Amino acid sequence: MMDVIIREIGRKVNELTREFYETIIPPVDMYEEGGELIVIADLAGFNKDKINVRITSQNDLIINAERELQYIGTKYTVQRPLRIHKVIHLPVKVRKDSQITAKYENGVLTIRIPIEGAVSVKVE
């Protein structure tokens, strides 16, 4: 009986840990470069075809990703996130009808977002 209780407590803690990480992950860096906002998100272990990126009319960047984990055997612990839902309010206005690009390479998602009103000035 005690083994069942301990196993269930452990299972619940693992679920809570995974759910916690699903809300704070991925870590994101943002910076401006050449009239674009560059957003870099760590999404290691996700397949490119399971990543969805969009920008809302309220200027929110939304990153969604899902993965399935394959296990051999019956005893395992899952702490890595299975789903990501990250909403980031962008600190700049996005150009309407702009060419936003996203590249996923080696577990890192890089999004390039043109900034409304940004003008590049050539320095001579």
MODELLER restraints for C-alpha pairs under 7 A, 6 or more apart:
rsr = mdl.restraints
at = mdl.atoms
rsr.add(forms.Gaussian(group=physical.xy_distance, feature=features.Distance(at['CA:14:A'], at['CA:77:A']), mean=6.75, stdev=0.5))
rsr.add(forms.Gaussian(group=physical.xy_distance, feature=features.Distance(at['CA:14:A'], at['CA:78:A']), mean=6.45, stdev=0.5))
rsr.add(forms.Gaussian(group=physical.xy_distance, feature=features.Distance(at['CA:14:A'], at['CA:79:A']), mean=6.11, stdev=0.5))
rsr.add(forms.Gaussian(group=physical.xy_distance, feature=features.Distance(at['CA:17:A'], at['CA:79:A']), mean=6.06, stdev=0.5))
rsr.add(forms.Gaussian(group=physical.xy_distance, feature=features.Distance(at['CA:18:A'], at['CA:78:A']), mean=6.84, stdev=0.5))
rsr.add(forms.Gaussian(group=physical.xy_distance, feature=features.Distance(at['CA:18:A'], at['CA:79:A']), mean=4.56, stdev=0.5))
rsr.add(forms.Gaussian(group=physical.xy_distance, feature=features.Distance(at['CA:18:A'], at['CA:80:A']), mean=5.88, stdev=0.5))
rsr.add(forms.Gaussian(group=physical.xy_distance, feature=features.Distance(at['CA:18:A'], at['CA:81:A']), mean=5.42, stdev=0.5))
rsr.add(forms.Gaussian(group=physical.xy_distance, feature=features.Distance(at['CA:21:A'], at['CA:81:A']), mean=6.02, stdev=0.5))
rsr.add(forms.Gaussian(group=physical.xy_distance, feature=features.Distance(at['CA:22:A'], at['CA:81:A']), mean=5.07, stdev=0.5))
rsr.add(forms.Gaussian(group=physical.xy_distance, feature=features.Distance(at['CA:22:A'], at['CA:83:A']), mean=6.13, stdev=0.5))
rsr.add(forms.Gaussian(group=physical.xy_distance, feature=features.Distance(at['CA:22:A'], at['CA:84:A']), mean=5.39, stdev=0.5))
rsr.add(forms.Gaussian(group=physical.xy_distance, feature=features.Distance(at['CA:23:A'], at['CA:85:A']), mean=6.95, stdev=0.5))
rsr.add(forms.Gaussian(group=physical.xy_distance, feature=features.Distance(at['CA:25:A'], at['CA:84:A']), mean=6.93, stdev=0.5))
rsr.add(forms.Gaussian(group=physical.xy_distance, feature=features.Distance(at['CA:26:A'], at['CA:41:A']), mean=5.91, stdev=0.5))
rsr.add(forms.Gaussian(group=physical.xy_distance, feature=features.Distance(at['CA:26:A'], at['CA:42:A']), mean=5.52, stdev=0.5))
rsr.add(forms.Gaussian(group=physical.xy_distance, feature=features.Distance(at['CA:26:A'], at['CA:43:A']), mean=6.31, stdev=0.5))
rsr.add(forms.Gaussian(group=physical.xy_distance, feature=features.Distance(at['CA:27:A'], at['CA:41:A']), mean=5.85, stdev=0.5))
rsr.add(forms.Gaussian(group=physical.xy_distance, feature=features.Distance(at['CA:27:A'], at['CA:42:A']), mean=6.01, stdev=0.5))
rsr.add(forms.Gaussian(group=physical.xy_distance, feature=features.Distance(at['CA:28:A'], at['CA:39:A']), mean=6.82, stdev=0.5))
rsr.add(forms.Gaussian(group=physical.xy_distance, feature=features.Distance(at['CA:28:A'], at['CA:40:A']), mean=5.55, stdev=0.5))
rsr.add(forms.Gaussian(group=physical.xy_distance, feature=features.Distance(at['CA:28:A'], at['CA:41:A']), mean=4.56, stdev=0.5))
rsr.add(forms.Gaussian(group=physical.xy_distance, feature=features.Distance(at['CA:28:A'], at['CA:42:A']), mean=6.91, stdev=0.5))
rsr.add(forms.Gaussian(group=physical.xy_distance, feature=features.Distance(at['CA:29:A'], at['CA:39:A']), mean=5.77, stdev=0.5))
rsr.add(forms.Gaussian(group=physical.xy_distance, feature=features.Distance(at['CA:29:A'], at['CA:40:A']), mean=5.15, stdev=0.5))
rsr.add(forms.Gaussian(group=physical.xy_distance, feature=features.Distance(at['CA:29:A'], at['CA:41:A']), mean=6.65, stdev=0.5))
rsr.add(forms.Gaussian(group=physical.xy_distance, feature=features.Distance(at['CA:30:A'], at['CA:37:A']), mean=6.83, stdev=0.5))
rsr.add(forms.Gaussian(group=physical.xy_distance, feature=features.Distance(at['CA:30:A'], at['CA:38:A']), mean=5.51, stdev=0.5))
rsr.add(forms.Gaussian(group=physical.xy_distance, feature=features.Distance(at['CA:30:A'], at['CA:39:A']), mean=4.56, stdev=0.5))
rsr.add(forms.Gaussian(group=physical.xy_distance, feature=features.Distance(at['CA:30:A'], at['CA:40:A']), mean=6.41, stdev=0.5))
rsr.add(forms.Gaussian(group=physical.xy_distance, feature=features.Distance(at['CA:31:A'], at['CA:37:A']), mean=5.78, stdev=0.5))
rsr.add(forms.Gaussian(group=physical.xy_distance, feature=features.Distance(at['CA:31:A'], at['CA:38:A']), mean=5.37, stdev=0.5))
rsr.add(forms.Gaussian(group=physical.xy_distance, feature=features.Distance(at['CA:31:A'], at['CA:39:A']), mean=6.87, stdev=0.5))
rsr.add(forms.Gaussian(group=physical.xy_distance, feature=features.Distance(at['CA:32:A'], at['CA:38:A']), mean=5.95, stdev=0.5))
rsr.add(forms.Gaussian(group=physical.xy_distance, feature=features.Distance(at['CA:34:A'], at['CA:120:A']), mean=6.39, stdev=0.5))
rsr.add(forms.Gaussian(group=physical.xy_distance, feature=features.Distance(at['CA:35:A'], at['CA:114:A']), mean=6.10, stdev=0.5))
rsr.add(forms.Gaussian(group=physical.xy_distance, feature=features.Distance(at['CA:35:A'], at['CA:115:A']), mean=5.73, stdev=0.5))
rsr.add(forms.Gaussian(group=physical.xy_distance, feature=features.Distance(at['CA:35:A'], at['CA:118:A']), mean=5.00, stdev=0.5))
rsr.add(forms.Gaussian(group=physical.xy_distance, feature=features.Distance(at['CA:35:A'], at['CA:119:A']), mean=6.29, stdev=0.5))
rsr.add(forms.Gaussian(group=physical.xy_distance, feature=features.Distance(at['CA:35:A'], at['CA:120:A']), mean=6.34, stdev=0.5))
rsr.add(forms.Gaussian(group=physical.xy_distance, feature=features.Distance(at['CA:36:A'], at['CA:112:A']), mean=6.19, stdev=0.5))
rsr.add(forms.Gaussian(group=physical.xy_distance, feature=features.Distance(at['CA:36:A'], at['CA:113:A']), mean=5.24, stdev=0.5))
rsr.add(forms.Gaussian(group=physical.xy_distance, feature=features.Distance(at['CA:36:A'], at['CA:114:A']), mean=4.29, stdev=0.5))
rsr.add(forms.Gaussian(group=physical.xy_distance, feature=features.Distance(at['CA:36:A'], at['CA:115:A']), mean=5.28, stdev=0.5))
rsr.add(forms.Gaussian(group=physical.xy_distance, feature=features.Distance(at['CA:37:A'], at['CA:112:A']), mean=5.90, stdev=0.5))
rsr.add(forms.Gaussian(group=physical.xy_distance, feature=features.Distance(at['CA:37:A'], at['CA:113:A']), mean=5.02, stdev=0.5))
rsr.add(forms.Gaussian(group=physical.xy_distance, feature=features.Distance(at['CA:37:A'], at['CA:114:A']), mean=6.27, stdev=0.5))
rsr.add(forms.Gaussian(group=physical.xy_distance, feature=features.Distance(at['CA:37:A'], at['CA:115:A']), mean=6.41, stdev=0.5))
rsr.add(forms.Gaussian(group=physical.xy_distance, feature=features.Distance(at['CA:38:A'], at['CA:110:A']), mean=6.97, stdev=0.5))
rsr.add(forms.Gaussian(group=physical.xy_distance, feature=features.Distance(at['CA:38:A'], at['CA:111:A']), mean=5.77, stdev=0.5))
rsr.add(forms.Gaussian(group=physical.xy_distance, feature=features.Distance(at['CA:38:A'], at['CA:112:A']), mean=4.81, stdev=0.5))
rsr.add(forms.Gaussian(group=physical.xy_distance, feature=features.Distance(at['CA:38:A'], at['CA:113:A']), mean=6.40, stdev=0.5))
rsr.add(forms.Gaussian(group=physical.xy_distance, feature=features.Distance(at['CA:39:A'], at['CA:110:A']), mean=5.75, stdev=0.5))
rsr.add(forms.Gaussian(group=physical.xy_distance, feature=features.Distance(at['CA:39:A'], at['CA:111:A']), mean=5.06, stdev=0.5))
rsr.add(forms.Gaussian(group=physical.xy_distance, feature=features.Distance(at['CA:39:A'], at['CA:112:A']), mean=6.56, stdev=0.5))
rsr.add(forms.Gaussian(group=physical.xy_distance, feature=features.Distance(at['CA:40:A'], at['CA:108:A']), mean=6.86, stdev=0.5))
rsr.add(forms.Gaussian(group=physical.xy_distance, feature=features.Distance(at['CA:40:A'], at['CA:109:A']), mean=5.66, stdev=0.5))
rsr.add(forms.Gaussian(group=physical.xy_distance, feature=features.Distance(at['CA:40:A'], at['CA:110:A']), mean=4.59, stdev=0.5))
rsr.add(forms.Gaussian(group=physical.xy_distance, feature=features.Distance(at['CA:40:A'], at['CA:111:A']), mean=6.43, stdev=0.5))
rsr.add(forms.Gaussian(group=physical.xy_distance, feature=features.Distance(at['CA:41:A'], at['CA:108:A']), mean=5.84, stdev=0.5))
rsr.add(forms.Gaussian(group=physical.xy_distance, feature=features.Distance(at['CA:41:A'], at['CA:109:A']), mean=5.12, stdev=0.5))
rsr.add(forms.Gaussian(group=physical.xy_distance, feature=features.Distance(at['CA:41:A'], at['CA:110:A']), mean=6.59, stdev=0.5))
rsr.add(forms.Gaussian(group=physical.xy_distance, feature=features.Distance(at['CA:42:A'], at['CA:107:A']), mean=6.14, stdev=0.5))
rsr.add(forms.Gaussian(group=physical.xy_distance, feature=features.Distance(at['CA:42:A'], at['CA:108:A']), mean=4.74, stdev=0.5))
rsr.add(forms.Gaussian(group=physical.xy_distance, feature=features.Distance(at['CA:42:A'], at['CA:109:A']), mean=6.31, stdev=0.5))
rsr.add(forms.Gaussian(group=physical.xy_distance, feature=features.Distance(at['CA:43:A'], at['CA:107:A']), mean=5.09, stdev=0.5))
rsr.add(forms.Gaussian(group=physical.xy_distance, feature=features.Distance(at['CA:43:A'], at['CA:108:A']), mean=5.63, stdev=0.5))
rsr.add(forms.Gaussian(group=physical.xy_distance, feature=features.Distance(at['CA:43:A'], at['CA:109:A']), mean=6.64, stdev=0.5))
rsr.add(forms.Gaussian(group=physical.xy_distance, feature=features.Distance(at['CA:44:A'], at['CA:107:A']), mean=3.92, stdev=0.5))
rsr.add(forms.Gaussian(group=physical.xy_distance, feature=features.Distance(at['CA:44:A'], at['CA:108:A']), mean=6.63, stdev=0.5))
rsr.add(forms.Gaussian(group=physical.xy_distance, feature=features.Distance(at['CA:45:A'], at['CA:107:A']), mean=6.39, stdev=0.5))
rsr.add(forms.Gaussian(group=physical.xy_distance, feature=features.Distance(at['CA:46:A'], at['CA:66:A']), mean=6.86, stdev=0.5))
rsr.add(forms.Gaussian(group=physical.xy_distance, feature=features.Distance(at['CA:46:A'], at['CA:67:A']), mean=5.84, stdev=0.5))
rsr.add(forms.Gaussian(group=physical.xy_distance, feature=features.Distance(at['CA:48:A'], at['CA:104:A']), mean=6.53, stdev=0.5))
rsr.add(forms.Gaussian(group=physical.xy_distance, feature=features.Distance(at['CA:50:A'], at['CA:65:A']), mean=5.50, stdev=0.5))
rsr.add(forms.Gaussian(group=physical.xy_distance, feature=features.Distance(at['CA:50:A'], at['CA:66:A']), mean=5.69, stdev=0.5))
rsr.add(forms.Gaussian(group=physical.xy_distance, feature=features.Distance(at['CA:51:A'], at['CA:64:A']), mean=5.80, stdev=0.5))
rsr.add(forms.Gaussian(group=physical.xy_distance, feature=features.Distance(at['CA:51:A'], at['CA:65:A']), mean=4.36, stdev=0.5))
rsr.add(forms.Gaussian(group=physical.xy_distance, feature=features.Distance(at['CA:51:A'], at['CA:66:A']), mean=6.94, stdev=0.5))
rsr.add(forms.Gaussian(group=physical.xy_distance, feature=features.Distance(at['CA:52:A'], at['CA:63:A']), mean=5.88, stdev=0.5))
rsr.add(forms.Gaussian(group=physical.xy_distance, feature=features.Distance(at['CA:52:A'], at['CA:64:A']), mean=5.08, stdev=0.5))
rsr.add(forms.Gaussian(group=physical.xy_distance, feature=features.Distance(at['CA:52:A'], at['CA:65:A']), mean=6.20, stdev=0.5))
rsr.add(forms.Gaussian(group=physical.xy_distance, feature=features.Distance(at['CA:53:A'], at['CA:62:A']), mean=5.74, stdev=0.5))
rsr.add(forms.Gaussian(group=physical.xy_distance, feature=features.Distance(at['CA:53:A'], at['CA:63:A']), mean=4.76, stdev=0.5))
rsr.add(forms.Gaussian(group=physical.xy_distance, feature=features.Distance(at['CA:53:A'], at['CA:64:A']), mean=6.48, stdev=0.5))
rsr.add(forms.Gaussian(group=physical.xy_distance, feature=features.Distance(at['CA:54:A'], at['CA:61:A']), mean=5.91, stdev=0.5))
rsr.add(forms.Gaussian(group=physical.xy_distance, feature=features.Distance(at['CA:54:A'], at['CA:62:A']), mean=5.36, stdev=0.5))
rsr.add(forms.Gaussian(group=physical.xy_distance, feature=features.Distance(at['CA:54:A'], at['CA:63:A']), mean=6.84, stdev=0.5))
rsr.add(forms.Gaussian(group=physical.xy_distance, feature=features.Distance(at['CA:55:A'], at['CA:61:A']), mean=4.51, stdev=0.5))
rsr.add(forms.Gaussian(group=physical.xy_distance, feature=features.Distance(at['CA:55:A'], at['CA:62:A']), mean=6.15, stdev=0.5))
rsr.add(forms.Gaussian(group=physical.xy_distance, feature=features.Distance(at['CA:59:A'], at['CA:89:A']), mean=6.16, stdev=0.5))
rsr.add(forms.Gaussian(group=physical.xy_distance, feature=features.Distance(at['CA:59:A'], at['CA:90:A']), mean=5.83, stdev=0.5))
rsr.add(forms.Gaussian(group=physical.xy_distance, feature=features.Distance(at['CA:59:A'], at['CA:93:A']), mean=6.76, stdev=0.5))
rsr.add(forms.Gaussian(group=physical.xy_distance, feature=features.Distance(at['CA:60:A'], at['CA:87:A']), mean=6.42, stdev=0.5))
rsr.add(forms.Gaussian(group=physical.xy_distance, feature=features.Distance(at['CA:60:A'], at['CA:88:A']), mean=5.50, stdev=0.5))
rsr.add(forms.Gaussian(group=physical.xy_distance, feature=features.Distance(at['CA:60:A'], at['CA:89:A']), mean=4.38, stdev=0.5))
rsr.add(forms.Gaussian(group=physical.xy_distance, feature=features.Distance(at['CA:60:A'], at['CA:90:A']), mean=5.73, stdev=0.5))
rsr.add(forms.Gaussian(group=physical.xy_distance, feature=features.Distance(at['CA:61:A'], at['CA:87:A']), mean=5.77, stdev=0.5))
rsr.add(forms.Gaussian(group=physical.xy_distance, feature=features.Distance(at['CA:61:A'], at['CA:88:A']), mean=5.08, stdev=0.5))
rsr.add(forms.Gaussian(group=physical.xy_distance, feature=features.Distance(at['CA:61:A'], at['CA:89:A']), mean=6.22, stdev=0.5))
rsr.add(forms.Gaussian(group=physical.xy_distance, feature=features.Distance(at['CA:61:A'], at['CA:90:A']), mean=6.57, stdev=0.5))
rsr.add(forms.Gaussian(group=physical.xy_distance, feature=features.Distance(at['CA:62:A'], at['CA:86:A']), mean=5.69, stdev=0.5))
rsr.add(forms.Gaussian(group=physical.xy_distance, feature=features.Distance(at['CA:62:A'], at['CA:87:A']), mean=4.60, stdev=0.5))
rsr.add(forms.Gaussian(group=physical.xy_distance, feature=features.Distance(at['CA:62:A'], at['CA:88:A']), mean=6.41, stdev=0.5))
rsr.add(forms.Gaussian(group=physical.xy_distance, feature=features.Distance(at['CA:63:A'], at['CA:85:A']), mean=5.80, stdev=0.5))
rsr.add(forms.Gaussian(group=physical.xy_distance, feature=features.Distance(at['CA:63:A'], at['CA:86:A']), mean=5.15, stdev=0.5))
rsr.add(forms.Gaussian(group=physical.xy_distance, feature=features.Distance(at['CA:63:A'], at['CA:87:A']), mean=6.59, stdev=0.5))
rsr.add(forms.Gaussian(group=physical.xy_distance, feature=features.Distance(at['CA:64:A'], at['CA:84:A']), mean=5.22, stdev=0.5))
rsr.add(forms.Gaussian(group=physical.xy_distance, feature=features.Distance(at['CA:64:A'], at['CA:85:A']), mean=4.65, stdev=0.5))
rsr.add(forms.Gaussian(group=physical.xy_distance, feature=features.Distance(at['CA:64:A'], at['CA:86:A']), mean=6.56, stdev=0.5))
rsr.add(forms.Gaussian(group=physical.xy_distance, feature=features.Distance(at['CA:65:A'], at['CA:83:A']), mean=5.58, stdev=0.5))
rsr.add(forms.Gaussian(group=physical.xy_distance, feature=features.Distance(at['CA:65:A'], at['CA:84:A']), mean=4.97, stdev=0.5))
rsr.add(forms.Gaussian(group=physical.xy_distance, feature=features.Distance(at['CA:65:A'], at['CA:85:A']), mean=6.88, stdev=0.5))
rsr.add(forms.Gaussian(group=physical.xy_distance, feature=features.Distance(at['CA:66:A'], at['CA:82:A']), mean=5.70, stdev=0.5))
rsr.add(forms.Gaussian(group=physical.xy_distance, feature=features.Distance(at['CA:66:A'], at['CA:83:A']), mean=4.43, stdev=0.5))
rsr.add(forms.Gaussian(group=physical.xy_distance, feature=features.Distance(at['CA:66:A'], at['CA:84:A']), mean=6.43, stdev=0.5))
rsr.add(forms.Gaussian(group=physical.xy_distance, feature=features.Distance(at['CA:67:A'], at['CA:82:A']), mean=5.25, stdev=0.5))
rsr.add(forms.Gaussian(group=physical.xy_distance, feature=features.Distance(at['CA:67:A'], at['CA:83:A']), mean=6.54, stdev=0.5))
rsr.add(forms.Gaussian(group=physical.xy_distance, feature=features.Distance(at['CA:68:A'], at['CA:82:A']), mean=6.58, stdev=0.5))
rsr.add(forms.Gaussian(group=physical.xy_distance, feature=features.Distance(at['CA:92:A'], at['CA:115:A']), mean=6.51, stdev=0.5))
rsr.add(forms.Gaussian(group=physical.xy_distance, feature=features.Distance(at['CA:93:A'], at['CA:115:A']), mean=5.89, stdev=0.5))
rsr.add(forms.Gaussian(group=physical.xy_distance, feature=features.Distance(at['CA:93:A'], at['CA:116:A']), mean=5.37, stdev=0.5))
rsr.add(forms.Gaussian(group=physical.xy_distance, feature=features.Distance(at['CA:94:A'], at['CA:113:A']), mean=6.81, stdev=0.5))
rsr.add(forms.Gaussian(group=physical.xy_distance, feature=features.Distance(at['CA:94:A'], at['CA:114:A']), mean=6.10, stdev=0.5))
rsr.add(forms.Gaussian(group=physical.xy_distance, feature=features.Distance(at['CA:94:A'], at['CA:115:A']), mean=4.88, stdev=0.5))
rsr.add(forms.Gaussian(group=physical.xy_distance, feature=features.Distance(at['CA:94:A'], at['CA:116:A']), mean=5.11, stdev=0.5))
rsr.add(forms.Gaussian(group=physical.xy_distance, feature=features.Distance(at['CA:95:A'], at['CA:114:A']), mean=5.99, stdev=0.5))
rsr.add(forms.Gaussian(group=physical.xy_distance, feature=features.Distance(at['CA:95:A'], at['CA:115:A']), mean=5.57, stdev=0.5))
rsr.add(forms.Gaussian(group=physical.xy_distance, feature=features.Distance(at['CA:95:A'], at['CA:116:A']), mean=4.24, stdev=0.5))
rsr.add(forms.Gaussian(group=physical.xy_distance, feature=features.Distance(at['CA:98:A'], at['CA:114:A']), mean=6.48, stdev=0.5))
rsr.add(forms.Gaussian(group=physical.xy_distance, feature=features.Distance(at['CA:100:A'], at['CA:112:A']), mean=5.76, stdev=0.5))
rsr.add(forms.Gaussian(group=physical.xy_distance, feature=features.Distance(at['CA:100:A'], at['CA:113:A']), mean=4.96, stdev=0.5))
rsr.add(forms.Gaussian(group=physical.xy_distance, feature=features.Distance(at['CA:100:A'], at['CA:114:A']), mean=6.68, stdev=0.5))
rsr.add(forms.Gaussian(group=physical.xy_distance, feature=features.Distance(at['CA:101:A'], at['CA:111:A']), mean=5.66, stdev=0.5))
rsr.add(forms.Gaussian(group=physical.xy_distance, feature=features.Distance(at['CA:101:A'], at['CA:112:A']), mean=5.27, stdev=0.5))
rsr.add(forms.Gaussian(group=physical.xy_distance, feature=features.Distance(at['CA:101:A'], at['CA:113:A']), mean=6.91, stdev=0.5))
rsr.add(forms.Gaussian(group=physical.xy_distance, feature=features.Distance(at['CA:102:A'], at['CA:109:A']), mean=6.82, stdev=0.5))
rsr.add(forms.Gaussian(group=physical.xy_distance, feature=features.Distance(at['CA:102:A'], at['CA:110:A']), mean=5.53, stdev=0.5))
rsr.add(forms.Gaussian(group=physical.xy_distance, feature=features.Distance(at['CA:102:A'], at['CA:111:A']), mean=4.25, stdev=0.5))
rsr.add(forms.Gaussian(group=physical.xy_distance, feature=features.Distance(at['CA:102:A'], at['CA:112:A']), mean=6.35, stdev=0.5))
rsr.add(forms.Gaussian(group=physical.xy_distance, feature=features.Distance(at['CA:103:A'], at['CA:109:A']), mean=5.69, stdev=0.5))
rsr.add(forms.Gaussian(group=physical.xy_distance, feature=features.Distance(at['CA:103:A'], at['CA:110:A']), mean=5.22, stdev=0.5))
rsr.add(forms.Gaussian(group=physical.xy_distance, feature=features.Distance(at['CA:103:A'], at['CA:111:A']), mean=6.50, stdev=0.5))
rsr.add(forms.Gaussian(group=physical.xy_distance, feature=features.Distance(at['CA:104:A'], at['CA:110:A']), mean=6.38, stdev=0.5))
